[in-house]
Amino acid sequence: MSAPAIAFTVEDTGIGIPENKIQQIFQAFIQADGSTSRRYGGTGLGLSISLQLAKGLGGELVAASEEGKGSSFSLYLPMKPQGQDAALSPGRPVLYSSAPVIVRKGSGPQPIDQPPVHDDRSELNPGDQSILIIEDDLPLARIVMDMVRERGHKVLVASDGESGFVLADSFRPSAIVLDVILPGMDGWQVMQKLKDNPRTRHIPVHFLTCMEERNRAMTMGAVGYISKPADGEKLQAVFGTIEKSMQDTVKRLLIVEDDETEAQSMVELLSEKGVEITVAVTGSRAMELLSRESFDVMVLDLGLTDMSGFELLEQLCQLIGTVRLPVIIHSGKDLSHEDERRLRHYAESIIIKGARSPERLLNEVSLFLHLVEERLPAEKQKMIRASVDLETVFDGKRILLVDDDMRNLFSLTNIFSEKQMVIFEAENGRKAMTLLKEHPDIDIVLMDIMMPEMDGYTAIREIRRDSRFAELPVIAMTAKALKGDFENCITAGASDYIAKPINVDKLVSLLRVWLYRQG
């Protein structure tokens, strides 16, 4: 530490830790016994949580060890308070993570009249084009700010998520450049608030971050996503994408639907000034149009006459390459488990969304076309609000939480109790099966994978063997976010998957989708 500190050291004379394992032990759920179905043993969370607490206090936690001789752990804490910067940001209940979490220091939202760098907020006039930069790396923010000005736009800068959202709501910028890892409210939460707000949901957002979650960003309605480090060429590409989105041009929508009556109903629902709609009644006609014209969004019925929607998606992947076209699956029936699995195959190259109701369809199309909600007819605004405001979907629903860590159960229970859900708890797969048999009317299951006695994979397979639970939504959550985990969970029979550390907003959104599908 650069500042004077006091150290607390704990030593043991145990078996020691190999040098190449020192850093790994700070990762949650890392133990000598790495099997997923252990009968005994700790949770493997202690050091990970201690590291978070040390960082939150402005300190450090350091380990040293020699095999066969023992280990020492030293906690360094600053001698003097670090001011507000050392305070942990208030937030939702903590869900203990699967990887070491570095608790970010933050001083709360920046006052709107005190920009972190000298931007143009005091000089903005009505009609000025402006770009909002939400980035806590101020040297990078200054570089981006200079590039914005060079391109003739005014600029706003926020260094935390809360301030960024306030600026967006107050100034209505022409576009936003958004980082994910921010103090307080992170970029995903900012994006969700922007898209839930009728005054800001149309603003084009481009992600600029060190995280690799492109599909998540694009599915939320982002116009682009690049990973740091960002050189001049990457940043120029960002502004090319943003400026294209800022242009007040006609938005093009392709509807692929073989039922002409249904297609006409969608045209009537989605017709707006500045939106050009083209209808294709066959898959081959759709591919012909896509091969020679550009579209902003495609609405697709999976049950076409000449080819399946899946075949069309396969051809589309080969045709568009790296171009990411939002595809909204419009189906009057529930998608089967196999349909869901096949759609996820294309989700890496195509933005896949589902919309069964007219409200959901209007909401998704207007989101990806970046239509200004306030300019839509009052009836359509009401439909969009009805689609966005889905909190009532949780009321009275019965959820089974399965996790062997009581802290996770406590946090999850707090979250879902606030949403008026009826909660059942089990600490392993075996008890979960017992509860399901006693309460077959449970609406949804949130299943941890790493548990004693019966792990999550086994429990999910057991659930699917019972015909009563063939369509029961089961969301798997695992502490090992490895490449094959997603496929393993889906193969076992999970409906969906979320990795730890759990993003609460993402989890709630996931449950909302599955409960909505259940009706």
N, C-alpha and C positions, 0 to 999 in steps of 0.2 A: 504494500500500500504506500502511496505517496505521502499521506498524512500520518502524524503520530498515532499509534494504535496500541491497544492492550491485547495480549495474546493469552488464550486459554488452551492448554495442550492436554490431551488425554492419550496415554500410552498403554499398550498391552504387550504381553510376551507370547502371543499366539502363533499360529502357523505362518503368518505373514501373507503378503499379496505379491504375486509376480509383477515385475515392473511394467510389463505390457498390459496389465489389467487395472492399473491405478486409476486412470481416467474413467474406465468403464464402470467402476463401482459407484460413481455419482449418477449413473443412469438408473432410472426407476425400474424395478423388477429384475435387475441384474443380480444373480446369486451364483454360488458355486454349483448348485443343482438347478440347471436351466430347464428342466422338463416342465411341460405345461400341466401335468397332473400329479403334483407332489402331495403326499399325505400330510407332511409336517413341514415346518420352516416358516420363517418370517415372510413379510410381504416384499422385502427388497426396496422399500420406499424411504427408509430412515435417512440415508445420506442425501438422497435427492431432495427431500423436504428440508433437511438441515442446510443444504446449499442455498435453497430458495430463501430461507429465513436470514441466512448470513448476508446474502446480496441485498435483501430488503432493508437490512439495518445498515447498509453502506459498507459492509465488511467483506471478508473472504474466508473460505474454508479450504485448508490445504492438507493433503495426505502425504505421508512418507512411509515406506515399508521395506522390509528386507525378508525374503523368504526364509522361514525357519527361525526367525528371531522376533518377529512381531511388527506392530504398526503404531504410528502416531498420527493423531488428527489435531490440527491447530486451527482455532477460530480467532481471527483477527477482527477487532472492532475499533472504530475510530475513537480517539480520546475525547474529541469534541463533537457535538451534534453537527450533522452535515446540513442542517437547515431543512427546508421543505423537500429538497431533492432526495433526502433519504427516506421519505415517507412512502409507504406502499399505497398505491392508488386504491381507493375503495372500489369494490366491484361485486360481482356475483359470487356465490359460494365457490370455493376452490374445488376443482376436480383434480386429483393427483395424477401426474402425467406419466408418460411412458419414456420420457427422455429428460435429461437435465434441463430445467427451465431457468433461464437467467431472468430474474425479476427486474424489469426495466424501471429506472428511476424517473419520476415525473413530478412536476410541480403543479399539476392541475392545468385546466384550460387557460390559455393566454387571454387576457382582456382584449376585447375587440379593437380598442383604440391603442394597443401596444403591440405592434407587429414584431415578431422575432427578428426580422430584417426589414430594411426600409423598402416597402413595396408601394403600390399605387392606390391603396384603398381610399386615401384622402383626396385623390384626384379623379376618381371615377365619375363619369357623367352618364346619364341615361342613354342607352344605345351603344356605349363603348363595348367592344369585344374584350373580354378578360379571361385569363386562365388562372385557376386556383391551384396552387402547389401545396399539398399536404405531406410534409417530409420533415422528420426530426433531425436529419443529417444536414445541418445548416450550410456547410461548404457546398454540398451537392445542390441544396435548394437555391443557393446563389447562382450556381452555374446554370441551372435550369431557368431561373428567373432572367438571367442575362440573355439566354437564347430566346425566351418568349418575347422580350422587348425588341430584340433584333428582328423578329418576324412581324413587328408592328402591333403587338397586342399589349394591353396592360396586364398587370400581374398582382395576385394576392398570395400571401404565404402564411401558412399555419404550421406549427411544429408539433401539434398533438391532435388527436382525433376529435375531441370535443370542440376545440376551436375551429377546426376545419369544417365540421358540420354547421356550426353557427355562421361562419363566413358564407358557406354555400347557401344557406337559407336566407341570409340577409342581403347578399349582393347578387345572387343568381348568376354566377359566372357562365361564360360560354362553354367551358370545358374544365375538367379537373384531372390533375396528375396526382395519383394516390399511392402512398407507400402502405405496406401491410403492418409492419412491426412499428407501432407507435406507442408513446406513453399513454396510459389510461385506455381510452377506447381504441381498439385496433382497427386496421383498415377494413376488415370484413364487417365489423359492426358499423363503421362509417358508411360503407357501401349499402348495407341493409337499410339504415336510416334514410339515406338519400333516396333509395328506390321505393321506400314506403311513404315518403313525403310527396304529396301531389305538387308541391312547388318546385321540387328538385329532381324528381324521378326521370325527367327527360334529358338532364344534363349529361353529355358524354363523359365517361370516366375511363381513364387509361391507367392501369396499374404499372408501377415501377418499383420493383421489390426484389429482395434476395431470396424469397421463397419460391418454390417450384409448384405452384398450384394454378396453372393456367386455366384448366377446364373449370375449376370452381369460379374463378373471376369472370370468365366469359359467360358462364351459365347465369351469373347474377346480373348480366346485362352490360358488362364492360365492353368498350370498343377495341381494347387492345391490352396487351400484357407483355412486358419484357423483364428480364432478370438482370439484377445488378451483378457485377459492375457494368455501368452503362457508359460506353464511349460516345464520342461525338456523332458517329454514324448511327448508332442505336437511337440516340436522342433526336436526331433529325427525322428518323423513321417514325418516332413517337409523334412528333409534331405534324408530320404528313398525315398520319391517321386521324389525329385530333382535328386538324383543319378541314379534312374531308367531312368529318362528322358535323363540324360547325356550319358548314355551308347549308343554306336554306334551299336544298334541292328536293325534287320529288322522291319520295321513298317508294321502293318497288317491292310488292308482296306477291309471292307465287302460292296459289292454293292448288294442291294436288288431291282431287276428290272425284271418284267415279260416279257418285250420286249427284246428278245435276241439281236436284231440288235442294239438297244439303249444301252444295257449293253456292247456290244462289243466296241461301240464307246467310252463309258466312260473308258473302260479298256485301250484303245489306248491313250486316253487323259491323264490318270492319271498314266500310267506305268512309273516307274522310278527305277533306281538302288537303292536297299535297301527298296523297297516297294513291299510287297506281297499282291496280290489282289485275293479275293475270290468272286465269283458271286453266288447268290441265286435267282432263278427265281420264287420262291413262298415264302409266309410268313412262312409256316411250316418248310421249309428247312432252312430259316434264323434263326428261333428259335432253331432248332436242332443244328446248328452251334454255335449259341451264348451260348447255354447251356453247351457246352463242350470245347469251344475254346475262347481265348481272342482276342479282336480286339481293335485297337486304334481309329478308326473312322468308322461309317456306313453311307453310302449314301442310302437313302430310297425313292422309288416311292410310293406315297400314294394309287395308283390304282392297287392293286395286284389282281390276279385271285381267290385265295382261301380265302383271308381275306383282310380287308382294312388295310391301313397303320396305322390307328388309333388303330385297334385291336392289331396289332403287337406291337405298342408302349405301350399299356396297359400291354400286357404280358411281355414286356421287363422291365417295371417298377417293376413288381413283381419278375422277375428273378434276376436282378442285384442289387436290394436293394440300398445300399448307393454308389455303384460304379457309376461314372458319365461318360457315354459313349457319346461322341459327335455324334449327329445325324444330317446329312445335308439332308433336304428335297429337292429332285430334282423333279421338276414338270414343264412340258411344258405349264401349264395353270395357270392363276391367281387363288390363293386360295380365296375362298369365305370368307365372314365375319365369318360365322359359323366355317369354317375350321381353321381360325386364332384363334378363341376362344378356340376350342378344343385342338389345339397345345399348347396353353399357359398352359393348364391343366397339360401337361407333362413336361413343361419347368422347373419346380421346381426340377425334378429328372433326367431329360435328357437335354443335351445341344442341343437346336433346332436351326438350321440355315436354311435359304432358299437360293437356288441357281438355277435360271432358265437358265442362259446362261452358255456356256462352260467356259468363263472367270471367272465368279463368282464361279463355281464349282471347278475349278483348284485352285483359290485363297483360298477358304475355306478349301479344303482338305489339301493343302500344309501348311496352317496355323496350323491346328490341328495335322498334322503329324510332325510338326517342321522341315520341309525340308529346307535346305539352298538354298535360292533363287538363289544365285550367281552360284550354281553348276548345276542349271537346264539349259536345252537348251535355246538358245537365244529367240526362238519363244515363249516358255512357260514363260520366264521372261517378255516378252512384253505383253502377255495376262494378267499376274498378275498385272503388272503396270497399264494396261488399266482398270482393275477392281477396283484397289485401288484409282486411280485418277478419282474420280467421281464428281469433283466440277462443271463440266459443266452441270450436271443435274439440277442445280438451275437457269441457265441462262434463263431469260425471263419468268420464272414460276410465276404464280399469287397466292399470299398467302393472306388469310384473317386472321388478328390478332384480336382476341376478348378478351378484358381485360378492367376492369373498372379502373385500376390504370394507369394513364398517364405515370408514370415513367417506368413501365414495357413496355408499348407500345413504348416509346422512345428508350429503350435499344434494344428491339427486332427489331425495325425498323432499327437501326444502323447496327445490325448484318446482317440482310437479304438484306439491301441495298448494302452492300459490296459484296454480292453474286449475284448482278444484278437481283434481284427478283422485281416483280411489287407488291406493297404492298397496301392492303386495311385495314382500321382500323375501329373497332366498339367498343364502351364502354359497350355494353350489348347485350344480346341475341336477343332482338327485332330488334335493328339496324343491327345486323349481318344478320338476315333473310332478311331484306330489301335490303342490299347490295348483298346478294346471288341472289335474284330475279332479281336485276338490272344487275348483272354480273355473269350469270350462267356458264361462262367459267373459273371461279376460280379453281385452281388446287389442293389446299390444305387449310385446316382450322386449326388454332391453337386456341383452345377454353378454356378460363378460366372457372372454375365452379362457384366460388362465385362472383356473380354480381347482381346489382339491376335490378328491373323491370322484366327481364327474365333471370333466371340463366342458367348455362351451360348445366345441364341435360335436361331442357325443350327445350333449343335451339337445342341440338343434336337430340332429338326425333322429333322436327319439321323438321329438315333437312332430316331425314330418311323417313318422310312421303311423301316427294316429290320424285317421281320416278327418276327425273333428277339427284338427288344427292345420289342415292342408293349406288354408289361405290365411292363417293367422300371421300378421306382420311380426317378424323377429329381426330386431336390429342388433347386429353383432358389434361389440366394442373390444378392441384388443390393445394391449400395451406394446406390442411389437409391430410397428408400422412398416413392415418389410414388404417387398414387391409382391410376394406370393400370397400375402395374408388375405387380400381382397378376394382372390380367386378361391382360396381355401374356404373362406366363410360362405361364399355363394354356392360352392360345390356342396358344402354340408347342408345347405338348405336355407341359409339366412336370406331375408328379403333385402337387406341393405347392410351397410357397414360404416362404422365411424372409428377413426383411430384416436388413441390417446396421445398427447393431452387433448382432452375433449373441449371443443369450442361450444359453449353453452348455446349460443345463438344458432349455430349450425345444427346441433342436436335437436333443439326445439323445432327448427324448420323441417328437419327430417321427419320427426314424429308427426308434425302437422300434415305433411304430404301423405303419409301412410294412413293416418286416421281419416283424412279427407277422402281418400280412396275407398275406405271401408264404409263411408257414408254415415 
